[in-house]
Amino acid sequence: MTDIVFQEVAMRDGLQIEPSWIPTADKVRLIDALSQMGFSRIEVSSFVSPRAVPGLRDADEVFAGIARNPSVVYVGLIANLRGAERALVAGADEINLVVSASETHNLANVQMSTDSSFAAFESIVERVDGSAMLVNGSIATSFGCPFEGTQAEERVLALIDRYLALGVDGITLADTTGMANPAQVKRLVARALEKLPASALTLHFHNTRGLGLANLLAAYEVGARRFDAALGGLGGCPFAPGASGNICSEDAINMAEEMGMRTGVDLPALLALSRTLPGLLGHDVPGQLMKAGRNCDLHPCPQTGLAA
């Protein structure tokens, strides 16, 4: 039993903007490790054009290589019908559709208007109908767009309605470039929860402006219970200027557990895995807990003092 659910998204959202190639075997190793730590959901990769996201061009091989835990839902992001068909062959448990609240960002991200995106979604939902695959609908730039600025709440809510009319199993509201603030989050999440249960709503926050965990708490306080987070705080959108990492999984889970929330995740194991990232990626990562340690990780008192 958990009080809050974290979906691990570093393998997709985190690795999609890494400048260097991460070998398939390393991706599989990381996912297999995460699969044993108590996560109920892991976003594995993207079934998208290798020209658009070259770092995830091995999505099919990664899905084929992982050792699946039956307690974990393995998710793949898709951009079109071809991606959905690849996801079906790969055995993804869930596909994630993405449309932007911002027309400008949607054009930059998928080269389509939002209306065209939903027309394509209809074909995708029809294609997977009758399979065991779940369908989640994400709304990027829900809290602000780097090209257009703040998005009207009514527009975001209307997009939720369009997804629900398609029959999706869940909705994600994404703060793609970290423009949200806690007051804004409370207002929009409370209204979204009037349309669907907390078990079907996921919040995807980025820490671009240092408000990621504050926004998580704001959403939790009005009833949200599902959140995306990324190992080490990796991530960012390659089609949104200024985008930086997601909220950090170990930082967020540590905060939740310090506040008495049950997460179901093995935090010490997660922290140990996070500390392997700089060596794998060749650079430091944003996570703070991996540097500072947990509050319960006490240290011996230094042997110092004033001279007699």
C-alpha positions in Angstrom: 0.0 0.0 0.0 1.4 3.4 -1.0 0.3 7.0 -0.3 2.0 8.4 -3.4 3.0 6.8 -6.7 6.1 7.7 -8.7 6.6 6.7 -12.3 10.3 6.6 -13.2 10.9 8.4 -16.5 14.7 8.9 -16.7 15.1 6.2 -19.3 13.0 8.1 -21.7 12.7 11.8 -20.8 16.2 11.7 -19.2 18.2 10.0 -21.9 16.5 11.7 -24.9 18.6 14.8 -24.6 21.9 13.2 -23.5 24.6 14.3 -26.0 26.4 11.0 -26.0 25.1 7.6 -26.9 24.2 5.4 -24.0 24.6 1.7 -25.0 21.5 -0.5 -25.1 23.0 -2.9 -22.6 23.4 0.0 -20.1 19.8 1.1 -20.6 18.6 -2.5 -20.0 20.8 -2.7 -16.9 19.3 0.5 -15.4 15.7 -0.5 -16.2 16.2 -4.0 -14.7 17.6 -2.4 -11.6 14.7 0.0 -11.3 12.3 -2.9 -11.9 13.4 -4.4 -8.6 13.1 -1.2 -6.4 9.4 -1.0 -6.0 8.4 1.2 -8.9 5.0 0.2 -10.3 5.5 2.2 -13.5 8.7 2.8 -15.7 8.8 4.8 -18.9 11.2 2.7 -20.9 11.8 4.6 -24.2 10.2 6.4 -27.2 9.0 4.8 -30.4 9.7 7.8 -32.5 11.9 8.7 -35.5 15.6 8.1 -34.8 16.2 11.3 -36.7 14.2 13.3 -34.1 15.5 11.5 -31.0 18.7 9.6 -32.0 19.5 8.7 -28.4 16.4 6.4 -28.2 16.7 4.8 -31.6 17.1 1.4 -29.8 13.6 1.4 -28.2 12.7 -2.0 -29.8 15.9 -3.6 -28.6 15.6 -2.2 -25.1 12.0 -3.5 -24.7 13.2 -6.9 -26.0 16.1 -7.0 -23.6 14.6 -6.1 -20.2 13.7 -8.7 -17.6 10.1 -7.8 -16.9 8.7 -7.7 -13.4 5.0 -8.5 -13.6 4.3 -5.9 -11.0 5.6 -3.1 -13.2 3.8 -1.3 -16.1 6.4 -0.7 -18.9 5.5 2.4 -20.9 6.6 3.7 -24.3 6.0 7.2 -25.7 4.8 7.3 -29.3 4.3 10.1 -31.9 2.2 8.4 -34.5 0.4 5.2 -35.7 3.7 3.6 -36.7 5.0 4.1 -33.2 1.9 2.5 -31.8 2.4 -0.5 -34.0 6.1 -0.8 -32.9 4.9 -0.6 -29.3 2.5 -3.4 -29.8 5.1 -5.6 -31.3 7.5 -4.7 -28.5 5.0 -5.6 -25.9 4.7 -2.3 -24.2 2.1 -2.3 -21.4 1.1 1.3 -22.0 1.6 3.9 -24.7 1.8 7.6 -23.9 0.3 10.0 -26.4 1.4 13.7 -26.3 -0.2 16.9 -27.4 0.8 20.4 -26.3 -1.6 22.9 -24.9 0.4 25.4 -26.9 -0.2 25.3 -30.7 3.3 26.7 -31.2 5.0 24.0 -29.1 2.9 21.3 -30.7 4.1 22.4 -34.2 7.7 22.4 -32.9 7.4 19.1 -31.2 5.4 17.0 -33.7 4.9 19.3 -36.7 1.2 19.2 -36.4 -1.7 21.4 -35.0 -3.4 20.1 -31.9 -6.5 19.3 -34.0 -4.3 17.2 -36.3 -2.8 15.4 -33.3 -6.2 14.4 -32.0 -7.2 13.2 -35.5 -4.1 11.0 -35.5 -4.9 9.8 -31.9 -8.2 8.5 -33.1 -6.5 6.1 -35.5 -4.0 5.1 -32.8 -6.7 4.3 -30.2 -8.6 2.3 -32.8 -5.5 0.3 -33.7 -4.8 -0.8 -30.1 -8.4 -1.3 -29.2 -8.9 -4.9 -28.2 -5.3 -5.4 -27.0 -4.2 -5.3 -23.4 -2.3 -2.1 -23.9 -3.2 0.9 -21.8 -3.3 4.4 -23.3 -2.3 7.5 -21.5 -2.8 11.0 -22.9 -0.2 13.7 -21.9 -0.7 17.5 -22.3 2.7 19.2 -22.7 3.1 22.9 -21.7 0.0 22.6 -19.4 1.4 25.3 -17.1 3.2 27.5 -19.6 4.9 27.5 -23.0 8.4 29.0 -23.7 6.9 30.5 -27.0 3.4 31.6 -25.9 3.7 32.0 -22.2 0.9 30.9 -19.7 -1.7 28.7 -21.1 -5.4 29.3 -20.3 -6.8 26.7 -17.8 -9.9 26.3 -19.9 -7.8 25.2 -22.9 -6.0 22.6 -20.8 -9.3 21.3 -19.4 -10.8 21.2 -22.9 -7.9 19.0 -24.0 -8.5 16.7 -21.0 -12.1 16.4 -22.3 -10.9 15.5 -25.8 -8.7 12.8 -24.4 -11.4 11.4 -22.2 -13.7 11.3 -25.2 -11.2 9.1 -27.0 -11.4 6.6 -24.1 -7.8 7.0 -22.7 -7.0 5.3 -19.4 -5.1 8.2 -17.9 -4.1 11.8 -18.3 -0.7 13.5 -17.6 -0.4 17.3 -17.1 3.2 18.2 -18.0 5.1 21.3 -17.0 7.4 20.9 -19.9 9.8 23.7 -19.2 9.3 24.2 -15.4 7.1 27.3 -15.7 4.5 26.3 -13.1 4.1 27.7 -9.6 2.3 26.1 -6.6 -0.7 28.4 -6.7 -1.3 27.8 -10.4 -0.8 24.0 -9.8 -3.4 23.9 -7.1 -6.0 25.6 -9.2 -5.5 23.5 -12.4 -5.0 20.2 -10.6 -8.1 20.7 -8.5 -10.2 21.4 -11.6 -8.7 18.4 -13.4 -9.6 16.1 -10.5 -13.2 17.1 -11.0 -13.0 15.3 -14.4 -11.1 12.1 -13.5 -10.0 10.3 -10.3 -6.6 10.7 -8.7 -5.6 7.2 -9.8 -5.8 8.3 -13.5 -4.1 11.7 -13.2 -0.3 12.1 -13.4 1.7 15.3 -12.8 5.0 15.7 -14.7 7.1 18.6 -13.3 10.4 19.9 -14.3 12.7 21.7 -11.9 13.9 24.3 -14.4 13.2 27.2 -12.0 13.7 25.3 -8.7 10.0 24.8 -8.0 9.6 21.2 -8.9 9.2 19.7 -5.4 7.0 22.7 -4.3 4.7 22.1 -7.2 4.6 18.4 -6.4 3.5 19.2 -2.8 0.9 21.7 -4.1 -0.6 19.1 -6.3 -0.6 16.5 -3.5 -2.4 18.9 -1.2 -5.3 19.1 -3.5 -5.6 15.4 -4.1 -3.0 14.3 -6.8 -1.3 11.1 -6.0 0.7 10.1 -9.2 3.9 11.8 -10.3 6.6 11.4 -12.9 10.2 11.7 -11.7 13.6 10.9 -13.1 16.6 9.2 -11.6 19.3 11.8 -10.9 17.0 14.6 -12.0 17.8 13.9 -15.7 15.7 15.2 -18.5 14.4 18.0 -20.6 12.5 18.5 -23.9 14.7 18.8 -27.0 12.1 21.0 -28.6 11.7 23.5 -25.8 14.3 26.2 -25.2 15.5 26.3 -21.6 14.1 22.9 -20.6 16.1 21.2 -17.9 15.7 18.1 -15.7 12.6 16.5 -14.3 12.1 16.4 -10.5 14.6 14.0 -9.2 13.3 10.6 -8.2 15.4 10.1 -5.1 15.0 13.7 -4.0 11.2 13.5 -4.3 10.9 10.1 -2.7 13.1 11.1 0.2 11.0 14.2 0.7 7.8 12.1 0.7 9.1 9.6 3.1 10.5 12.3 5.5 6.9 13.6 5.5 5.5 10.2 6.4 4.2 9.2 3.0 4.6 5.5 1.9 6.2 5.3 -1.6 7.0 1.6 -1.8 10.4 2.4 -3.3 13.7 1.1 -1.9 15.3 4.5 -1.4 18.8 3.3 -0.4 19.0 1.1 -3.6 17.7 3.9 -5.7 20.3 6.3 -4.3 23.1 3.9 -5.0 22.0 3.5 -8.6 21.8 7.3 -9.0 25.4 7.6 -7.9 26.4 5.5 -10.8 25.0 8.0 -13.4 27.9 10.5 -13.5 30.3 7.7 -14.5 27.9 6.4 -17.2 27.0 9.8 -18.6 30.3 11.5 -18.3 28.9 14.5 -16.4 27.4 15.5 -13.1 23.6 15.2 -12.6 21.2 17.6 -10.8 20.1 15.3 -7.9 20.8 16.6 -4.4 20.3 13.5 -2.2 23.0 11.6 -4.0 25.4 14.4 -2.9 24.1 15.1 0.6 22.8 11.7 1.7 19.7 11.1 3.7 19.0 12.7 7.1 19.5 9.4 8.8 22.9 8.9 7.3 24.8 10.3 10.3 28.5 11.1 10.5 31.0 10.9 13.3 31.7 14.1 15.1 35.1 15.6 14.0 37.8 15.5 16.6 38.2 19.3 17.0 37.8 21.7 19.8 39.4 24.7 21.4 42.9 24.3 22.8 43.3 24.4 26.6 
